[in-house]
Amino acid sequence: MDPSKLPGRALIDSGVLTRALGDLPSDSDTPACRDFWQAMLAAERDILIAAPSVAEVIRLNGTRSVPRSPQIEVVAFDQVAAEILGRRFPMAVLKQLKHAGTTLTHFKYDALIVACAVRHNADCIVALDPDIFILAQHTGLPSYQPSHYRTAPVPMRPLFPSSGAPPGSTQAAPLVGGGAGTASTGGNTGGAGGGSTGGGPAT
């Protein structure tokens, strides 16, 4: 990981979190998730985890918990986050942004994660779930895959290889190492975290 590229305050989705904690060791995304987690802690940057993502981690085996550290902050879905969710993602917007590869239930769950990131002033979201990128883009909050922060560039592959950008998207589908954000360092642009196979519970 390139320390100069690391964000000061990033919310991670449950897909990144579970892999960073050692689950799914054979998954191709796990090394980048683990390296990003360790690099953020070593650089003393803030890692935000939405409270619903903690529940997803615990559900995997009923015993795992999130490590305690001054740099790790579990953030609540509180009244302010609920107001952000309702205003930024009314049902009409969710239906417009939703694509064929997900369900509305999963999309609504991922919108909750993005609302937590906005509410708690994340600089960006680091995620694997393509739904997160779509929703974060709608709010103006940068979003990236963990591999974005590697020192050397990695080969890029589309997250929607069969159909390109999902319906409702205003630009090409996010790519590995990029996501929906446009800022090179993951700075907050005033906007607005699910496994790599879709929203909701991580796999």
C-alpha atoms as one frame of an Amber mdcrd trajectory, in Angstrom:
protein
   0.000   0.000   0.000   1.100   3.548  -0.737   0.880   5.526   2.559   0.658
   8.808   0.660  -2.600   7.678  -0.967  -4.322   6.462   2.183  -7.413   8.435
   3.258  -7.502  10.081   6.652 -10.919   8.670   7.502 -12.486   5.829   5.529
 -15.597   3.753   6.066 -15.220   0.142   4.947 -18.036  -2.184   3.947 -18.606
  -5.619   5.459 -16.987  -7.368   2.495 -13.707  -5.561   3.129 -14.053  -6.009
   6.887 -14.587  -9.767   6.867 -11.640 -10.345   4.549  -9.400  -7.991   6.540
 -10.158 -10.019   9.667  -9.054 -13.264   8.038 -12.211 -14.760   6.577 -12.286
 -16.048   2.987  -8.477 -16.447   2.840  -8.565 -17.914  -0.675 -10.654 -15.095
  -2.136  -8.785 -12.983  -4.691  -9.792  -9.739  -2.937  -8.577 -10.814   0.502
  -4.891  -9.771   0.175  -5.803  -6.213  -0.801  -8.393  -5.957   2.005  -5.916
  -7.227   4.585  -3.121  -4.963   3.317  -5.377  -1.900   3.322  -6.518  -2.630
   6.892  -2.971  -3.072   8.156  -1.690  -0.020   6.295  -4.434   2.197   7.741
  -3.652   1.056  11.276   0.107   1.473  10.786  -0.405   4.996   9.439  -2.810
   5.801  12.301  -5.653   6.643   9.933  -9.277   6.256  11.012 -11.244   3.176
   9.958 -15.007   3.605  10.285 -17.302   0.584  10.443 -21.068   0.983  10.272
 -22.773  -0.812  13.154 -24.823  -3.012  10.778 -21.541  -4.288   9.300 -20.473
  -5.423  12.764 -23.634  -7.534  12.923 -22.728  -9.113   9.578 -19.282 -10.072
  10.883 -20.684 -11.613  14.076 -23.287 -13.578  12.117 -20.579 -15.501  10.281
 -19.880 -17.743  13.273 -21.529 -16.059  16.243 -18.264 -15.364  18.069 -16.107
 -12.970  16.057 -15.909  -9.341  17.137 -14.298  -6.206  15.742 -10.832  -5.501
  17.191 -10.507  -2.570  19.562  -8.106   0.180  18.521  -7.979   3.987  18.730
  -8.104   4.005  14.923 -11.183   1.750  14.628 -14.525   3.464  15.161 -17.866
   1.675  14.992 -20.393   4.292  13.902 -24.099   4.223  14.593 -27.059   4.427
  12.273 -28.723   7.119  14.353 -31.431   9.707  13.756 -29.139  11.951  11.714
 -28.090   9.002   9.523 -31.747   8.043   9.110 -32.583  11.563   7.942 -29.714
  11.451   5.449 -30.928   8.084   4.186 -34.481   9.298   3.719 -33.513  12.534
   1.977 -30.707  11.236  -0.236 -32.311   7.910  -1.087 -36.091   8.170  -1.379
 -37.676   5.096  -2.912 -37.921   6.715  -6.343 -34.148   7.268  -6.392 -33.386
   3.734  -5.220 -35.567   2.268  -7.952 -33.893   4.476 -10.553 -30.358   3.559
  -9.461 -30.997  -0.137  -8.863 -29.646  -2.505 -11.525 -30.654  -5.996 -12.550
 -27.791  -7.634 -10.641 -29.157  -6.810  -7.192 -32.402  -6.809  -5.235 -34.130
  -3.767  -3.834 -33.694  -5.201  -0.323 -29.915  -5.405  -0.737 -29.827  -1.979
  -2.377 -31.707  -0.426   0.550 -29.263  -2.068   2.976 -26.263  -0.672   1.107
 -27.854   2.787   1.091 -27.944   2.556   4.887 -24.171   1.935   4.927 -23.535
   4.902   2.635 -25.726   7.101   4.855 -23.548   6.133   7.835 -20.466   7.252
   5.901 -22.008  10.654   5.169 -23.285  11.072   8.697 -19.894  10.372  10.285
 -17.811  12.483   7.888 -15.900   9.757   6.075 -13.460  10.981   3.438 -14.434
   8.021   1.275 -15.850   4.510   1.310 -13.584   1.514   0.659 -15.706  -1.354
  -0.563 -16.039  -4.394  -2.808 -19.767  -4.201  -3.452 -20.625  -2.486  -6.770
 -23.895  -1.253  -5.268 -21.904   0.838  -2.792 -20.114   2.581  -5.666 -23.381
   3.438  -7.397 -24.967   4.802  -4.221 -21.870   6.705  -3.092 -21.581   8.325
  -6.516 -25.147   9.587  -6.154 -24.157  11.456  -2.979 -20.812  12.726  -4.295
 -18.742  10.711  -1.824 -15.657   9.033  -3.358 -15.560   5.250  -3.193 -12.704
   2.892  -3.994 -11.734  -0.735  -3.927  -8.873  -1.602  -1.531  -6.534  -2.262
  -4.462  -6.753   1.434  -5.363  -4.261   2.132  -2.581  -1.587  -0.284  -3.756
   1.753   1.245  -4.709   1.792  -0.474  -8.103  -1.263  -0.356 -10.399  -3.230
  -3.558 -10.828  -5.035  -4.835 -13.941  -8.492  -3.353 -14.132 -11.648  -5.371
 -14.697 -15.248  -4.103 -14.967 -17.570  -4.859 -12.090 -20.425  -5.265 -14.574
 -18.661  -7.265 -17.302 -21.775  -8.550 -19.049 -23.813  -5.401 -19.418 -21.579
  -2.423 -18.723 -22.897   0.345 -16.484 -26.151  -0.468 -14.655 -29.390   1.350
 -15.511 -29.498   4.769 -13.916 -25.713   5.145 -13.877 -24.393   8.352 -15.401
 -20.924   7.033 -16.263 -19.087   3.845 -17.078 -19.136   1.038 -14.524 -16.605
   1.349 -11.671 -13.314  -0.446 -12.183 -11.003  -2.235  -9.786  -8.806   0.348
  -8.116 -11.197   3.174  -8.871 -14.772   2.984  -7.699 -17.196   5.832  -8.125
 -15.044   8.544  -6.644 -12.953  10.945  -8.645 -10.601  12.385  -6.049  -7.126
  10.905  -6.243  -6.582  10.747  -2.498 -10.110   9.933  -1.349 -10.863  13.411
   0.006 -14.418  14.266   0.958 -16.335  16.094  -1.713 -19.282  16.727   0.511
 -21.289  13.588  -0.113 -22.300  10.346   1.496 -20.562   0.254   3.254 -21.639
  -5.841   1.854 -19.540  -8.433   0.141 -18.165  -8.527  -3.340 -21.075 -10.595
  -4.552 -23.806  -8.087  -3.749 -25.298  -5.967  -1.018 -26.462  -7.054   2.392
 -24.761  -9.912   4.211 -21.143 -10.514   3.304 -20.162 -13.855   1.877
